[in-house]
Amino acid sequence: QSVLTQPPSVSGAPGQRVTISCTGSSSNIGATYDVHWYQQLPGTAPQLLIYGNNIRPSGVPDRFSGSKSGTSASLAITGLQAEDEADYYCQSYDTSLSGSVFGGGTKVTVL
Amino acid sequence: QVQLQASGPGLVKPSETLSLTCTVSGVPITNFYWGWIRQPPGKGLEWIAYIYYSESTNYNPSLKSRVTISVDTSKNQISLNLSSVTAADTAVYYCARVLGYCSGGSCYGRFDPWGQGILVSVSS
């Protein structure tokens, strides 16, 4: 049971927009701690996709965007492409744990 | 360019100690906080620990009694020891740099970059 809750899977056709939610609580996202997102392609290590709720590192396409409100955050992928098939994880800080917490991950499938 | 390479045995017997090393290149480890994260096969990510070169550390409470993390600044390496392992400790273990605000062992930032990961299986 992950501290941050994500849907196990989402899917969309090429070109469509999909969103992934990340729901926390008052001890993490709701406590104004930043949310970060990672993309994990099959068989590889996670890579930073979004940090500070909505900032894209250099090299990340602008098809990826992040937002945060209250105790939740979201990752949106617009113009879905086949290469976006991967697992996506959210991460934040939790005061109860005094450390980092991750969501359970969401598998994105391109139909 | 910062690169991280985890190394260690891929098989550990139950009740023994898992020992891994992460070798960092491209930046002195004294400049940043570093973390260990693990991922059981087919499952999600779990934060294990943070460390700063001054030996400021912070451990996941669920693992704290069994985990020790340390640094060797002369070799630019971070080490992880996990004692009394069971099959539940079978996972890919990643080391990663922490970017963002850290203080007194607690880090509020993100992990970037990650090492390639090393699969450690616990089995007799």
Interface residues (C-beta under 8 A of the other chain):
Chain A: S2 Y33 D34 H36 Y38 T44 A45 P46 Q47 L48 Y51 G52 P57 Y89 Q91 Y93 L97 S98 G99 S100 V101 F102 G103 G104 G105
Chain B: G35 I37 G44 L45 E46 W47 Y50 N58 Y59 N60 P61 Y94 L99 G100 S106 C107 Y108 G109 R110 F111 D112 P113 W114 G115 Q116 G117
